[in-house]
Amino acid sequence: MNRRTVLSLFAALALGAGASSPALATPSVGMPAPAFAATDANGDSVSLDSLRGRTVVLEWTNHHCPYVVKHYGSGNIQALQKDATSDGAVWLQILSSAPGREGHLDGRQAVARNAERGAAPSRVLLDPDGAVGRAYAARHTPTMAIIDGNGTLAYYGAIDSDPNWHPSSIEGAKNYVRSALADLKAGRTVQVAKTRAYGCSIKYAD
């Protein structure tokens, strides 16, 4: 069995493996985003309310997931993070994997992992009990959400239009996050406001 076949099988297994999906309904785009408060990797408290007036990007991640590796290994998501934050957005990377489950990191490990891969989120939120992830019905890594300065959920779903684990699939794919941020920056209604997220299942606590 060649390497490509092995990786394809691994990606397919990762897509469906893990704890059951949250039972909560997906939050409604165009409505107030679900409130949350969490501790970041440095031990500081972060709440959505404290970020009122700023565009906020939420990114659920798991460094073991091949779909996450696709975007970090290619530098795609780092470029998005840097462009978004340079425009004044707050980028919150969220770790909802439970302790002992794939993708779980403590604060020190999360900071080190981001340094290794040149990631540039504004803050890393630790969500070991899955409260933030379940509030947003996040089922996969990566799942993306964008909240406008009024606290309204402006975008929810996939990072881009190609649900393939291989980095080559980034080229030619429509980047929904970049497009949504451009619409908000220009004062336009987000043209593609909701899509279906793809990736590995989030490893919530049982």
Solvent accessible surface area in square Angstrom, and as a share of the most:
residue,aa,sasa,rsa
1,M,173,0.77
2,N,97,0.50
3,R,187,0.68
4,R,149,0.54
5,T,56,0.33
6,V,73,0.42
7,L,51,0.26
8,S,45,0.29
9,L,90,0.45
10,F,92,0.38
11,A,1,0.01
12,A,63,0.49
13,L,130,0.64
14,A,11,0.09
15,L,75,0.37
16,G,67,0.64
17,A,46,0.36
18,G,42,0.40
19,A,14,0.11
20,S,95,0.61
21,S,63,0.41
22,P,6,0.03
23,A,107,0.83
24,L,95,0.47
25,A,88,0.68
26,T,43,0.25
27,P,16,0.10
28,S,66,0.43
29,V,43,0.25
30,G,51,0.49
31,M,111,0.49
32,P,106,0.67
33,A,11,0.08
34,P,34,0.21
35,A,86,0.67
36,F,18,0.07
37,A,73,0.56
38,A,16,0.12
39,T,65,0.38
40,D,4,0.02
41,A,18,0.14
42,N,120,0.62
43,G,55,0.53
44,D,73,0.38
45,S,92,0.59
46,V,2,0.01
47,S,31,0.20
48,L,18,0.09
49,D,115,0.59
50,S,80,0.52
51,L,21,0.10
52,R,158,0.58
53,G,57,0.55
54,R,111,0.41
55,T,34,0.20
56,V,2,0.01
57,V,0,0.00
58,L,0,0.00
59,E,1,0.00
60,W,1,0.00
61,T,3,0.02
62,N,2,0.01
63,H,24,0.11
64,H,97,0.43
65,C,0,0.00
66,P,15,0.10
67,Y,12,0.04
68,V,3,0.02
69,V,76,0.44
70,K,1,0.00
71,H,1,0.00
72,Y,12,0.05
73,G,65,0.63
74,S,58,0.37
75,G,28,0.26
76,N,25,0.13
77,I,1,0.01
78,Q,17,0.08
79,A,46,0.35
80,L,2,0.01
81,Q,0,0.00
82,K,108,0.46
83,D,65,0.33
84,A,4,0.03
85,T,43,0.25
86,S,94,0.61
87,D,88,0.46
88,G,35,0.33
89,A,8,0.06
90,V,9,0.05
91,W,0,0.00
92,L,0,0.00
93,Q,2,0.01
94,I,0,0.00
95,L,8,0.04
96,S,2,0.01
97,S,4,0.02
98,A,4,0.03
99,P,84,0.53
100,G,81,0.78
101,R,75,0.28
102,E,69,0.31
103,G,3,0.03
104,H,60,0.27
105,L,21,0.10
106,D,62,0.32
107,G,10,0.09
108,R,175,0.64
109,Q,72,0.32
110,A,2,0.01
111,V,73,0.42
112,A,46,0.36
113,R,84,0.31
114,N,11,0.06
115,A,80,0.62
116,E,131,0.59
117,R,49,0.18
118,G,39,0.38
119,A,18,0.14
120,A,31,0.24
121,P,23,0.14
122,S,51,0.33
123,R,78,0.28
124,V,12,0.07
125,L,0,0.00
126,L,38,0.19
127,D,3,0.02
128,P,54,0.34
129,D,100,0.52
130,G,1,0.01
131,A,58,0.45
132,V,4,0.02
133,G,0,0.00
134,R,74,0.27
135,A,34,0.26
136,Y,0,0.00
137,A,1,0.01
138,A,0,0.00
139,R,74,0.27
140,H,40,0.18
141,T,3,0.02
142,P,3,0.02
143,T,1,0.00
144,M,0,0.00
145,A,0,0.00
146,I,0,0.00
147,I,1,0.01
148,D,30,0.16
149,G,24,0.23
150,N,110,0.56
151,G,10,0.10
152,T,37,0.21
153,L,0,0.00
154,A,10,0.08
155,Y,0,0.00
156,Y,13,0.05
157,G,0,0.00
158,A,2,0.02
159,I,0,0.00
160,D,4,0.02
161,S,49,0.32
162,D,46,0.24
163,P,88,0.55
164,N,63,0.33
165,W,39,0.14
166,H,53,0.24
167,P,58,0.36
168,S,77,0.49
169,S,13,0.09
170,I,35,0.18
171,E,156,0.70
172,G,84,0.81
173,A,26,0.20
174,K,94,0.40
175,N,28,0.14
176,Y,34,0.13
177,V,0,0.00
178,R,98,0.36
179,S,37,0.24
180,A,0,0.00
181,L,28,0.14
182,A,47,0.36
183,D,10,0.05
184,L,43,0.21
185,K,147,0.62
186,A,59,0.46
187,G,70,0.68
188,R,125,0.45
189,T,110,0.64
190,V,14,0.08
191,Q,136,0.61
192,V,53,0.30
193,A,28,0.22
194,K,104,0.44
195,T,30,0.18
196,R,217,0.79
197,A,15,0.12
198,Y,18,0.07
199,G,0,0.00
200,C,0,0.00
201,S,13,0.08
202,I,6,0.03
203,K,11,0.05
204,Y,2,0.01
205,A,43,0.33
206,D,166,0.86
